[in-house]
Amino acid sequence: MHPSKKIRGLKSQRLEGKTIVLGVTGSIAAVRTIELARELIRRGAEVVAVMSEASQKILHPDALHYATGNKVITEITGEVEHVRYCGEGGEADLLLIAPATANTISKIALGIDDTPVTTFATTALGRGLPIIIVPAMHFSMFSHPKIREHIETLRSWGIKIISPVIKEETAKIAENDEIIIEVERELCGKSLEGKRVLITSGATAESLDPIRILTNRSSGRTGEELAKEAYRRGASVTIIHRGTLGLRGIKEVRVESAEEMLSAVLREMERGCDIFISSAAIADYTPEKFEKKIPSGMDELTLKLKPTKKIIFEVSKRYPEVFIVAFKAETGVSEKELIEIARRRKEEIGAKIIVANDVLRGGMGGEENEVYIIGESIEKVNGRKEDIAVSIWDAVERELQ
């Protein structure tokens, strides 16, 4: 076994059984493909690289042979490699061209196949194989009217274009995390396609004065993983939080306080929502704000707190048709007590599912958690928050059936 095969599935099994042809063209961003290939393999994929002649002047084929564990295709031979992988009944599940130069994009749009990569693209288009293209070039080239026109042509054919990051006068290749989640969205099924999902995540911050805030230990990781998993399953996703997810396919609304979060939630609900997940650790109380900095060195300071509005109750009252997933955190209770408390809250809200946990057992701010997913049945889940998000969405889909 090639050593690179040993990392398969170390991060997840989402791409298990999938074969991805990675087309590499002559952009300096070709050097990024080594780690991109490895990350795809870590999620279970089989990766086969095909390189244009121009790309081989930047990256030696041996580097991608090492990265993938498979011989790199640098020319079309009697093996008819393009047909084997991208033709009718071929082995590939996806053609990913990353990076894609202006030259390659134009050739694909015009049906020219004079490099191994463009020949693979022509074959894949004829078969109807899913294709993702990740452009990378100088910004002036990306701004050329014909390049923009060719990109729109490719989009009209159903090809997914992952837009470059415009920085330093360059249309830089998208980050690997963004490329990978788009690959997963393409290959992992579309069970939530057409669903509009709204998620609140992380801690709010209540202002004491222009410098200080009151907040809590929530990292927002669970909400972020829920957003990413919904996106993988084909949903249109909006997350409202203080953090930064940084995936352009997921809409982010950034807020600070509980009041700002409530306003943002109601504003987004007006735009339409099928599933609302309230995973944020929203402040129950907000202080009376001081307009100026509270002086240091005081012997004692008394704060006046007033309760905040419960966002989930507002949503439930105004939008009873929306599928609601609630969260309930407790401390120092037994398993039986936790489940009973959560069930009562679920009924009060009218939620379809509630996720409960005792934060004294871990979870808040950490990488892993132990939760109870309570719907028609009860499921106890331990592990990484990424895996917990998968279990929560599996439960949602069962309830939707």
C-alpha positions in Angstrom: 0.0 0.0 0.0 1.2 3.5 -0.9 1.8 5.5 2.3 -0.6 8.2 1.2 -3.4 5.6 1.3 -3.0 5.3 5.1 -4.5 8.7 5.7 -7.8 7.9 4.0 -10.8 8.6 6.2 -8.8 10.0 9.1 -11.0 13.1 9.4 -14.3 11.8 8.1 -15.9 9.2 5.9 -18.1 11.6 3.9 -16.3 11.0 0.6 -15.8 7.3 1.1 -16.3 5.4 -2.1 -16.0 8.5 -4.2 -13.3 9.0 -6.9 -12.3 12.5 -7.7 -10.2 13.5 -10.7 -8.1 16.5 -9.7 -7.2 18.6 -12.8 -4.2 20.9 -12.3 -3.3 23.7 -14.8 -0.5 26.2 -15.1 -1.1 28.6 -12.3 1.4 29.2 -9.5 -1.5 28.0 -7.2 -0.8 24.5 -8.5 1.5 24.2 -5.4 -1.6 24.2 -3.3 -3.0 21.0 -4.8 -0.7 18.7 -2.8 -2.5 19.6 0.5 -5.9 19.8 -1.2 -5.5 16.3 -2.5 -4.5 15.1 1.0 -7.4 16.8 2.6 -9.8 15.1 0.2 -8.2 11.7 1.0 -8.5 12.4 4.7 -12.3 12.6 4.1 -12.3 9.2 2.4 -11.9 10.0 -1.3 -9.8 8.3 -4.0 -8.0 11.1 -5.8 -6.5 10.8 -9.3 -4.5 13.8 -10.6 -4.3 14.9 -14.2 -1.9 17.7 -15.2 -1.5 20.0 -18.1 2.0 20.5 -19.6 2.1 24.0 -18.2 1.4 22.9 -14.7 4.3 20.5 -14.8 6.6 23.5 -15.1 5.4 24.6 -11.7 4.8 21.3 -9.9 6.5 18.0 -10.6 4.1 15.1 -11.2 6.0 13.1 -8.6 4.7 15.5 -5.9 1.0 14.7 -6.8 1.9 11.0 -7.1 3.1 11.2 -3.6 0.1 13.2 -2.4 -2.5 10.9 -4.0 -0.8 7.5 -4.0 -1.9 7.2 -7.7 0.1 7.6 -10.9 -0.4 11.1 -12.3 -1.9 11.4 -15.8 0.2 13.8 -17.9 -0.9 12.7 -21.3 -3.7 10.8 -23.0 -2.4 7.4 -24.1 -3.8 4.1 -25.4 -5.3 3.7 -21.9 -7.8 6.4 -23.0 -7.7 7.8 -19.5 -10.3 10.5 -20.1 -12.9 7.8 -21.0 -11.9 5.5 -18.2 -12.6 8.1 -15.6 -15.0 10.7 -17.1 -16.7 8.8 -20.0 -20.0 6.9 -19.9 -19.8 4.5 -17.0 -16.4 5.9 -15.9 -14.9 5.6 -12.5 -14.9 9.3 -11.5 -17.7 10.8 -9.4 -16.4 14.4 -9.9 -14.0 16.4 -12.0 -12.4 19.1 -9.8 -10.1 21.5 -11.8 -8.1 23.5 -9.2 -6.4 25.7 -10.1 -8.1 26.7 -13.4 -6.2 29.3 -15.5 -7.9 31.8 -17.8 -6.6 29.8 -20.7 -8.2 26.5 -19.5 -11.5 28.2 -18.6 -11.7 29.7 -22.1 -10.8 26.4 -23.8 -13.5 24.5 -21.9 -16.1 27.1 -22.7 -15.2 26.9 -26.4 -15.0 23.1 -26.5 -11.2 23.0 -27.2 -9.4 20.0 -25.7 -5.7 20.3 -26.5 -4.4 19.4 -23.0 -5.1 16.4 -20.8 -7.2 18.6 -18.4 -9.4 20.1 -21.1 -9.8 16.6 -22.7 -11.1 15.3 -19.4 -13.4 18.4 -19.1 -14.9 17.8 -22.6 -15.5 14.1 -21.8 -17.0 14.9 -18.4 -19.3 17.6 -19.9 -20.5 15.1 -22.6 -21.3 12.5 -19.9 -22.9 15.0 -17.5 -20.4 14.3 -14.8 -20.4 16.9 -12.0 -17.6 19.5 -12.5 -16.2 22.0 -10.1 -13.8 24.7 -11.4 -11.6 26.8 -9.1 -10.1 29.8 -11.0 -6.8 31.4 -10.1 -5.0 34.1 -12.1 -4.0 37.8 -12.0 -7.0 40.0 -11.3 -6.6 41.9 -14.7 -7.0 38.5 -16.5 -10.0 37.6 -14.3 -11.6 41.0 -15.2 -11.3 40.4 -19.0 -14.8 40.6 -20.4 -14.4 37.3 -22.4 -13.1 35.4 -19.3 -16.2 36.6 -17.3 -18.4 35.6 -20.2 -16.8 32.2 -20.4 -17.2 31.7 -16.6 -20.9 32.5 -17.0 -21.2 30.1 -19.9 -19.7 27.3 -17.7 -22.1 28.2 -14.9 -25.0 28.0 -17.4 -23.9 24.4 -18.2 -24.3 23.4 -14.5 -20.6 23.7 -13.7 -19.9 24.9 -10.1 -17.5 27.8 -10.1 -15.8 28.6 -6.8 -15.0 32.2 -7.1 -11.4 33.3 -6.3 -10.4 35.5 -3.4 -9.5 38.9 -4.7 -6.4 40.1 -2.9 -3.1 41.8 -3.7 -4.3 42.5 -7.3 -4.7 38.7 -7.8 -7.6 36.4 -8.1 -6.3 33.9 -5.7 -7.4 30.3 -5.5 -10.1 29.7 -2.9 -9.1 28.2 0.5 -9.0 24.5 0.8 -11.8 24.4 3.4 -14.2 26.1 0.9 -13.2 23.8 -2.0 -13.7 20.7 0.2 -17.1 21.7 1.5 -18.3 22.4 -2.1 -17.0 19.0 -3.1 -18.9 17.4 -0.2 -22.1 19.4 -1.1 -21.9 18.0 -4.6 -21.2 14.4 -3.7 -22.9 13.8 -0.3 -26.5 14.0 -1.5 -29.0 16.8 -1.5 -31.4 15.7 1.3 -32.0 19.3 2.4 -32.1 20.8 -1.1 -34.7 23.6 -1.2 -34.7 24.0 2.6 -34.0 27.4 4.1 -32.1 26.9 7.4 -31.5 29.6 10.0 -29.1 29.0 12.9 -28.1 31.1 15.9 -24.7 30.2 17.3 -22.2 31.0 20.0 -22.3 33.5 22.9 -23.9 36.9 22.9 -22.0 39.9 24.5 -23.9 42.4 26.6 -22.3 45.8 26.9 -21.4 47.1 30.4 -19.6 50.2 29.2 -17.7 51.2 26.0 -14.9 48.8 26.9 -16.4 45.9 29.0 -18.9 43.2 28.1 -20.7 40.3 29.9 -20.6 37.1 28.0 -20.3 33.3 28.5 -18.0 30.4 27.6 -19.8 29.2 24.4 -17.4 28.8 21.5 -20.1 28.6 18.8 -18.5 25.5 17.4 -21.7 23.4 17.5 -23.6 26.0 15.6 -20.9 26.3 13.1 -20.8 22.6 12.5 -24.6 22.5 12.2 -24.4 25.2 9.6 -21.7 23.4 7.6 -23.5 20.1 7.8 -26.8 21.7 6.5 -24.9 23.2 3.7 -23.3 19.9 2.8 -26.8 18.4 2.5 -27.9 21.1 0.0 -29.7 23.6 2.2 -29.6 27.4 1.9 -28.0 28.3 5.2 -27.8 31.5 7.3 -25.9 31.7 10.6 -26.3 34.5 13.1 -23.4 34.9 15.5 -20.5 36.9 16.8 -17.9 34.7 15.1 -16.6 34.3 11.6 -17.2 31.1 9.7 -15.6 32.3 6.5 -17.4 30.0 4.0 -18.9 32.1 1.2 -21.7 29.6 0.5 -23.1 30.2 4.0 -24.6 33.6 4.7 -23.3 35.1 8.0 -25.0 37.8 10.0 -22.8 39.2 12.8 -24.4 40.5 16.0 -23.2 41.3 19.5 -26.1 41.4 22.0 -29.2 39.3 22.6 -31.3 42.3 21.4 -29.3 42.5 18.1 -29.6 38.7 17.7 -33.4 38.9 18.1 -33.7 41.7 15.6 -31.5 39.7 13.1 -33.5 36.5 13.6 -36.8 38.2 13.0 -35.4 40.0 10.0 -34.2 36.7 8.5 -37.4 34.9 9.3 -39.3 37.5 7.3 -37.2 36.4 4.3 -38.4 32.8 4.7 -37.3 29.9 6.8 -38.1 26.2 7.0 -35.9 25.1 9.8 -34.7 27.2 12.8 -32.0 25.9 15.1 -31.4 27.9 18.3 -28.0 26.7 19.3 -26.7 30.1 20.6 -26.0 30.6 24.3 -28.0 33.8 24.5 -27.8 36.0 27.5 -30.7 35.7 29.9 -30.0 39.1 31.4 -28.5 42.3 30.1 -27.0 45.1 32.3 -27.8 48.7 32.4 -25.2 50.2 30.2 -22.8 52.9 31.4 -22.1 55.5 28.8 -18.5 56.1 29.9 -15.9 53.7 31.2 -16.6 52.4 34.7 -13.7 53.7 36.8 -11.1 51.2 38.0 -10.2 50.7 41.6 -13.8 50.8 43.1 -14.3 48.8 46.3 -17.7 47.6 45.1 -19.8 47.8 42.0 -23.5 46.9 41.7 -24.9 46.1 38.3 -28.6 46.2 37.5 -29.7 43.4 35.2 -32.9 43.0 33.3 -34.2 39.9 31.5 -33.8 39.6 27.7 -36.5 38.4 25.4 -36.5 34.7 24.6 -35.7 34.5 20.9 -37.0 31.0 20.5 -40.4 31.8 22.1 -40.7 34.8 19.8 -40.0 32.6 16.7 -42.4 29.9 17.9 -45.2 32.4 18.5 -44.8 34.3 15.2 -43.9 31.4 13.0 -45.6 28.2 14.3 -45.2 26.5 10.9 -41.4 26.5 11.2 -39.5 23.3 12.3 -37.7 24.3 15.5 -34.7 22.7 17.0 -34.0 24.0 20.6 -31.1 23.6 22.9 -31.2 23.2 26.7 -28.0 23.4 28.9 -28.1 22.5 32.6 -25.5 21.9 35.3 -25.2 19.3 38.0 -28.4 17.3 37.2 -29.0 13.6 36.7 -29.6 12.1 33.3 -33.3 11.6 34.1 -33.7 15.2 35.4 -31.9 16.6 32.3 -34.2 14.7 30.0 -37.4 15.8 31.9 -36.3 19.4 32.0 -35.6 19.3 28.3 -38.9 17.7 27.5 -40.8 20.3 29.4 -39.0 23.1 27.6 -39.6 21.4 24.2 -43.3 21.3 24.9 -43.3 25.0 26.1 -41.6 26.1 22.9 -43.4 23.8 20.5 -40.1 22.5 19.2 -39.8 19.3 17.2 -36.4 18.5 18.6 -34.5 19.6 21.7 -30.8 18.9 22.3 -29.9 18.8 26.0 -26.6 18.5 27.8 -25.0 19.1 31.3 -22.2 21.5 30.7 -20.4 20.3 33.9 -19.7 17.1 32.0 -18.0 19.1 29.2 -19.0 20.6 25.9 -19.0 24.4 26.4 -15.9 25.8 24.8 -14.4 22.3 24.0 -13.9 20.1 21.0 -16.3 17.4 22.1 -19.6 17.1 23.9 -22.2 14.6 25.2 -25.8 15.4 24.3 -29.3 14.0 24.3 -31.2 14.5 21.1 -34.9 14.4 22.1 -37.6 14.1 19.4 -40.0 11.3 19.0 -37.2 9.2 20.5 -34.1 9.9 22.6 -30.6 9.5 21.3 -27.5 9.9 23.4 -24.5 11.1 21.4 -20.8 11.5 22.5 -17.9 12.8 20.5 -16.7 15.5 18.3 -19.1 18.4 17.7 -18.8 17.8 13.9 -20.2 14.3 14.5 -22.9 15.6 16.9 -24.0 18.0 14.2 -24.4 15.0 11.8 -26.5 13.2 14.4 -28.7 16.2 14.9 -29.4 16.6 11.2 -30.1 12.9 10.9 -32.7 13.3 13.6 -34.2 16.4 11.9 -34.5 14.5 8.6 -36.2 11.5 10.3 -38.7 13.9 11.9 -39.3 15.6 8.5 -40.2 12.3 6.8 
